[in-house]
Amino acid sequence: MNRTLREDADQIISASLAAVQPDAAVRRALEGFRRRGRVLLVAAGKAAWAMARAALDVLGRVDGGVVVTKYGHVQGPLPGITCCEAGHPVPDENSFRATAQALALVEDLRAEDTVLFLLSGGGSALFERPLLPGGELRDITGQLLACGADIVEVNTIRKRLSAVKGGRFALACAPARVLSVVLSDILGDPLDMIASGPACPDGSTCAQAGAVAEKYQLRLSPRARALLDVETPKALDNVTTHLTGSVRELCAAASRACAGLGYEPVLLTDHLDCEAREAGRFLADILRTHAGGGRALAFLAGGETVVHLTGSGLGGRNQELALAAAPSIAGIPGAAVFSVGSDGTDGPTDAAGGYVDGGTDAALRRAGLDVFGVLRENDAYHALQAVGGLVVTGPTGTNVNDIAAALLRG
């Protein structure tokens, strides 16, 4: 092979992300759509702009709309639609203002009207009208993210603190019908948890919310604790949902890309949900087992890991996963590990993830950096940046979890 391992990784990443763009899925969901009354569009999440553009391509026009997505993800104006950018993973005032615009848009609708609701991952932070002061909601969100709670636990809490989550947005649209197109970013595709289910009956309970608060010893005001005891809608009769996109599709696309480059792909799991650094070490250990076997192998794992914050550095779960693999594959020729978020962002950084190979650990040491010390500080971003290990894609227009791969050239 004349290509470098990094070139292989970049090609696999590019091909995988291209295969899970939401455009085709939105078009499929709108096949046969019949306009009756007014048609209003609300799109929320990291893929909101791309999904809205695809919907306009099919429908031609809408009678009004609001798109709310992450900063840097609006790629241009959309006719008849107000495009907003807001905070993620913690909501900010722009999140609240954009959601207020969406709620105003769907006031006083009639039964013959339709709200086209396009939802993707990240919507929990971006699409929010809190039942608490904004600062308090941000503090609770920050606590959940810092303690290593998984996305289901996080959303179980967030639903009860919101006027739009847990099915409450669909109630606000009634009696109009809601046609919901959902791009999944949660393992197992639980509709009520994707972006905290604004148009889906809530399957979680007050008891479960209380258990999460107790498990992580959340600091909650009396008002917040009282909201955890208010039950969310358990049935909605005005919603039709189309679920599309998932980490399974991302893994399948990565597998095809690996095979096209001459690797034998092995799908380890599409339900990866452990500590990020443990996943990185595990992938590295797999490469150590198979090194020198004379086969070109690609071990794939899709899902969403978690990070427990112990330091004050900069990074994300994909960067931590990759960096943690570096010591175990040090000196192994033809070995590399990468991990990326399909939305093009990883944590509060401009990188999608990270890449390491058999020479990364030595390069870090020459730069005066120790992997274990860096991980203690959760500063994977700056360490990978120092050795050319950041993967930067820019906003991708999709969001279907993460893909990690361990490559071996025999």
C-alpha positions in Angstrom: 0.0 0.0 0.0 1.3 3.4 -0.9 -1.2 5.2 1.3 -0.4 6.2 4.8 -2.5 4.9 7.7 -3.7 8.5 8.3 -4.9 8.7 4.7 -6.8 5.5 5.1 -8.4 6.8 8.3 -9.4 10.0 6.6 -10.9 8.2 3.6 -12.9 5.8 5.9 -14.2 8.8 7.9 -15.2 10.8 4.9 -17.0 7.9 3.2 -18.8 6.9 6.4 -20.1 10.4 7.0 -21.2 10.8 3.4 -23.3 7.6 3.6 -25.3 8.8 6.6 -26.4 12.2 5.4 -30.1 12.8 6.3 -31.3 14.2 2.9 -32.5 10.9 1.4 -34.2 9.9 4.7 -36.2 13.1 4.8 -37.2 12.7 1.2 -38.4 9.1 1.9 -40.5 10.3 4.9 -42.2 12.9 2.8 -43.1 10.6 -0.1 -46.8 10.9 -0.7 -47.2 13.9 1.6 -50.5 15.7 0.9 -50.8 19.4 1.8 -54.2 20.2 3.4 -54.0 23.3 5.6 -50.9 25.3 6.5 -47.6 23.5 6.6 -45.1 24.8 9.2 -41.6 23.5 9.7 -39.6 23.2 13.0 -36.2 21.6 12.9 -34.0 21.1 15.9 -30.6 19.4 16.4 -27.2 19.3 14.9 -28.6 18.1 11.6 -31.5 20.5 11.6 -30.3 22.7 8.7 -29.6 19.8 6.4 -32.9 18.2 7.2 -34.8 21.4 6.6 -33.1 22.0 3.3 -34.0 18.5 2.2 -37.7 19.0 3.2 -37.8 22.3 1.2 -36.4 20.4 -1.8 -39.4 18.1 -1.6 -42.2 20.5 -0.6 -41.1 23.5 -2.5 -42.3 25.9 0.2 -43.6 26.0 3.7 -45.9 28.6 5.4 -43.2 29.4 8.0 -40.5 27.7 9.9 -37.8 27.8 12.5 -34.5 25.9 12.5 -32.3 25.8 15.6 -28.9 24.2 15.4 -25.5 24.3 16.9 -23.2 27.3 16.3 -21.5 27.1 12.9 -24.0 24.6 11.5 -26.2 27.0 9.5 -24.9 26.8 6.0 -27.0 29.6 4.4 -30.5 31.0 4.3 -33.6 28.9 3.7 -36.6 30.5 2.1 -39.5 31.1 4.5 -37.5 29.8 7.5 -35.8 31.6 10.4 -32.4 29.9 11.0 -31.0 30.2 14.5 -27.8 28.9 16.1 -27.6 28.1 19.8 -25.6 26.4 22.6 -24.6 22.8 22.8 -24.1 20.6 24.9 -25.4 23.2 27.5 -28.4 25.4 26.4 -28.0 29.1 26.3 -30.2 32.2 25.8 -30.2 31.6 22.1 -31.6 28.1 22.7 -34.4 29.6 24.7 -35.2 32.4 22.2 -35.2 30.1 19.2 -37.5 27.7 21.0 -39.8 30.5 22.0 -40.1 31.4 18.3 -41.0 27.8 17.4 -43.7 27.8 20.1 -45.1 31.1 18.8 -45.1 29.6 15.3 -47.4 26.7 16.3 -49.9 28.7 18.3 -53.6 28.6 17.3 -53.2 25.9 14.7 -56.2 24.0 13.2 -56.8 20.3 12.8 -56.1 20.5 9.1 -52.6 22.1 9.6 -49.4 20.2 9.7 -46.2 20.8 11.7 -43.3 19.1 10.0 -40.9 18.4 13.0 -37.4 17.4 12.0 -35.4 16.2 15.0 -31.8 15.2 15.4 -29.3 14.6 18.2 -28.3 17.7 20.1 -31.9 18.9 20.3 -32.0 18.4 24.0 -29.8 21.5 24.5 -30.8 23.4 21.3 -34.6 23.1 21.7 -35.5 24.2 25.1 -37.9 26.3 27.1 -37.0 25.7 30.7 -39.4 25.6 33.6 -36.5 26.9 35.7 -34.3 29.9 35.5 -31.9 29.4 32.6 -28.8 29.6 34.8 -30.2 26.8 37.0 -30.9 24.6 34.1 -27.4 25.1 32.7 -26.0 24.2 36.1 -28.0 20.9 36.3 -27.0 20.1 32.7 -23.4 20.7 33.5 -23.6 18.5 36.6 -25.0 15.6 34.5 -22.3 15.9 31.9 -19.5 16.1 34.4 -20.5 13.1 36.4 -20.5 10.7 33.5 -24.3 10.1 33.3 -25.3 8.4 30.1 -27.6 10.1 27.6 -30.7 8.3 28.8 -30.1 9.3 32.3 -29.4 12.9 31.3 -32.6 13.1 29.2 -34.7 11.5 31.9 -33.9 14.6 34.1 -34.0 17.2 31.3 -37.5 16.2 30.2 -39.0 17.1 33.5 -37.4 20.6 33.6 -38.7 21.6 30.2 -41.9 22.9 28.6 -41.1 21.2 25.2 -39.5 17.9 26.0 -41.1 14.6 26.8 -44.0 15.1 24.4 -44.9 18.6 25.5 -44.1 20.2 22.1 -46.5 18.0 20.3 -49.2 19.0 22.9 -48.5 22.6 22.0 -49.1 21.9 18.3 -52.5 20.3 18.9 -55.0 20.0 17.3 -52.7 20.2 14.3 -51.0 16.9 13.2 -47.3 16.6 13.7 -45.2 14.7 11.1 -42.0 13.9 13.0 -38.8 12.8 11.2 -36.2 11.7 13.7 -32.5 11.1 13.1 -31.4 8.7 15.8 -28.3 9.4 17.9 -29.0 7.1 20.8 -28.2 3.4 21.0 -31.3 1.2 20.4 -33.1 4.2 18.9 -35.5 5.0 21.8 -37.8 7.6 20.4 -38.6 9.2 23.7 -35.0 9.8 24.5 -33.7 11.2 21.2 -33.4 15.0 21.8 -35.5 14.2 24.9 -38.6 13.3 22.8 -40.4 16.7 22.2 -43.0 14.9 20.0 -43.0 11.5 21.6 -44.9 10.0 24.6 -42.5 9.7 27.5 -41.5 6.2 28.6 -39.6 7.3 31.6 -41.1 7.9 35.0 -40.8 10.3 37.9 -39.4 7.5 40.0 -36.6 6.9 37.4 -35.8 10.7 37.4 -35.6 10.6 41.2 -33.3 7.6 41.0 -30.9 9.4 38.6 -30.8 12.5 40.8 -30.0 10.3 43.8 -27.4 8.2 42.0 -25.3 11.2 41.0 -26.2 13.3 44.1 -27.4 16.2 41.9 -27.6 19.6 43.6 -31.2 20.6 43.0 -33.3 23.5 44.2 -36.7 22.7 45.8 -38.4 23.9 42.5 -36.3 21.5 40.5 -37.0 18.6 42.8 -40.7 19.3 42.6 -40.6 19.3 38.8 -39.0 15.8 38.9 -42.3 14.7 40.5 -44.5 16.1 37.7 -45.4 13.3 35.2 -44.9 13.9 31.4 -47.4 12.9 28.7 -47.8 9.2 28.2 -50.0 9.3 25.1 -50.2 11.6 22.0 -52.8 11.2 19.3 -51.7 13.9 16.8 -48.2 12.6 16.0 -46.8 10.4 13.1 -43.2 9.5 13.5 -40.6 8.3 10.9 -37.4 7.1 12.5 -34.3 7.1 10.2 -30.6 6.9 10.5 -28.7 5.2 13.2 -25.3 4.1 14.4 -25.9 0.8 12.6 -25.9 2.6 9.3 -22.8 4.4 10.2 -21.0 1.1 11.1 -22.2 -0.5 7.9 -20.8 2.5 5.9 -17.5 2.3 7.7 -17.3 -1.4 7.0 -17.8 -0.9 3.3 -15.2 1.9 3.3 -12.6 -0.4 5.1 -13.3 -3.2 2.7 -12.8 -0.9 -0.3 -9.3 0.0 1.0 -8.3 -3.7 1.4 -9.0 -4.2 5.1 -11.1 -7.2 6.4 -13.7 -5.4 8.5 -14.8 -6.8 11.8 -17.8 -5.2 13.5 -17.2 -5.5 17.3 -20.3 -3.7 18.4 -22.8 -1.0 17.5 -23.6 -0.5 21.2 -20.4 0.9 22.6 -21.3 2.7 25.8 -18.4 2.4 28.2 -15.8 4.9 29.5 -14.0 6.5 26.6 -10.5 5.7 27.7 -11.4 2.1 28.5 -12.7 1.7 25.0 -9.5 3.1 23.6 -7.3 0.7 25.6 -9.5 -2.2 24.5 -9.2 -1.4 20.8 -5.4 -1.1 21.2 -5.2 -4.4 23.0 -7.1 -6.1 20.1 -4.4 -4.7 17.7 -1.6 -6.1 19.9 -3.2 -9.5 19.8 -3.4 -9.5 16.0 -0.2 -7.7 15.2 2.2 -9.6 12.9 -0.5 -11.9 11.6 -0.1 -10.8 8.0 -3.7 -9.7 7.5 -5.1 -6.2 7.0 -7.8 -5.9 9.6 -10.2 -3.1 10.7 -12.0 -3.5 14.0 -15.1 -1.3 14.2 -17.1 -0.1 17.2 -20.1 2.3 17.0 -21.9 4.0 19.9 -21.3 6.7 22.4 -18.8 6.5 25.2 -18.7 8.7 28.3 -16.1 10.8 30.1 -15.7 11.4 33.8 -14.2 14.9 34.2 -11.2 14.9 36.6 -9.3 17.8 35.2 -9.9 21.2 33.5 -8.5 20.6 30.1 -10.1 20.6 26.7 -11.3 17.6 24.8 -14.1 15.2 24.1 -15.0 11.5 24.3 -13.6 10.6 20.9 -10.3 12.4 21.5 -9.9 10.7 24.9 -10.7 7.3 23.3 -8.0 7.7 20.6 -5.4 9.1 23.0 -5.9 6.3 25.5 -5.0 3.8 22.8 -1.6 5.4 22.0 0.6 3.8 24.7 -0.6 0.2 24.0 0.1 0.4 20.3 3.4 2.2 20.7 6.0 0.8 18.3 3.6 -1.5 16.5 4.0 -0.9 12.7 0.8 -0.6 10.7 -1.4 0.0 13.8 -3.8 2.9 14.2 -6.9 3.9 16.2 -9.3 6.7 15.5 -12.6 7.8 16.8 -15.0 10.5 15.5 -18.4 12.0 16.2 -20.6 11.8 13.2 -21.8 15.4 13.7 -18.3 16.7 13.2 -17.9 17.9 16.8 -16.5 16.3 19.9 -17.0 18.0 23.2 -16.6 21.8 23.3 -14.0 21.7 20.6 -13.7 22.3 16.8 -12.5 18.7 16.3 -14.6 15.7 15.4 -12.3 13.3 17.2 -8.8 11.9 17.3 -6.2 9.7 15.5 -3.2 7.8 16.9 -0.8 5.3 15.5 2.3 3.4 16.6 4.4 6.5 16.6 2.1 8.8 18.5 3.2 7.9 22.0 6.9 8.6 21.2 5.9 11.9 19.5 4.0 12.9 22.6 6.9 12.2 24.8 9.2 14.2 22.6 6.7 17.1 23.1 7.0 16.6 26.9 3.5 15.1 27.2 2.5 11.9 29.1 -0.7 10.3 28.0 -1.8 9.3 31.5 -1.2 12.8 32.8 -3.1 14.3 29.9 -6.0 12.1 30.5 -6.1 13.0 34.2 -6.5 16.6 33.1 -9.0 15.7 30.3 -6.8 17.7 27.9 -6.7 15.3 24.9 -7.4 18.2 22.5 -4.1 20.0 23.1 -2.1 16.8 23.2 -3.4 15.5 19.9 -3.1 18.9 18.4 0.6 18.9 19.3 1.2 15.7 17.3 -1.2 16.2 14.4 -3.7 13.8 15.8 -6.9 15.8 15.7 -9.5 14.9 13.2 -11.3 18.0 11.9 -14.2 17.6 9.5 -16.3 20.7 10.2 -20.1 20.4 10.7 -21.3 17.3 8.8 -25.0 17.9 8.6 -25.8 14.6 10.3 -25.6 13.1 13.8 -25.8 9.3 14.3 -23.4 8.6 17.3 -19.7 7.9 17.0 -17.5 5.5 15.0 -14.2 4.2 16.3 -11.8 1.9 14.4 -8.6 0.0 15.0 -6.7 -0.5 11.8 -3.9 -3.0 11.3 -1.9 -3.6 8.1 -0.7 -7.1 9.0 
